[in-house]
C-alpha cells in the first residue's frame, strides 16, 4: 500500500522524530478548534453589546464539550483505521472508513435533533442569567443546527490523521477559522445580525472545513478513499 506524499511515515524509521512532526499540526489544530467561539465572542462583544458577549461566552462550556466529544470520537475511529492501514489490510481498512462515515451521519442526525430540542434545558442547567438567556438560546440553537459540519470535519480529519496526514486537516481548519472571522465581521458589524450572525458564520465556516475534508477523501486514489455507495457498518467481536 503506497502512502500519500502528504503523510508522515509512522511505521518505518525513527519513531520519535515522526511523532514530533506529526503531533505539531494536532496541537495547533486543537487551538484553532477553540477559536470559533472565541472569535464570535470578541466580535459580538465589540459590535453588539455586553449582553451579547455574555450570551456567546455562556455557551462556550457546551460548545467546548461538543468539540472534545467529536475529537474523541474521531480519535477512536482513527485507532481502528490506523491498525488496518499499518497492517496493509485493505478490505478492513475500507470497511472501517465507511463505517466511520455511516456512524458520523447517524450521530449528526441524533445530535442535531437532540441539541435543538435541549438547548434551553441545557442553558437552564448551567445557570444562564435571564437577561442573556434569549441570545444564548439563539446562538446555541443555530450552532446545533450546523453541528453536522463539525462532526463531519472531525471524523474526516480523524481518517486522514490515522493514515499519517495531520497537515491537511490543519490547513482546512485554518481556512475555516479565517472564513469565520470575515463572516463574523460581515454578518455582525455590517448586516447587524447580532449573535445569530455570529452563529451562522460559525456554521458556514465549519461547513467549509467539512466540505474540504470530504473532497480530499472522496477524490483520493488511496485505499482509504471514501466511496458514497459503501456506507456499511462493521462489527468487531
Order of alpha helices (4+ residues) and beta strands (2+ residues): alpha-alpha-alpha-alpha-alpha-alpha-alpha
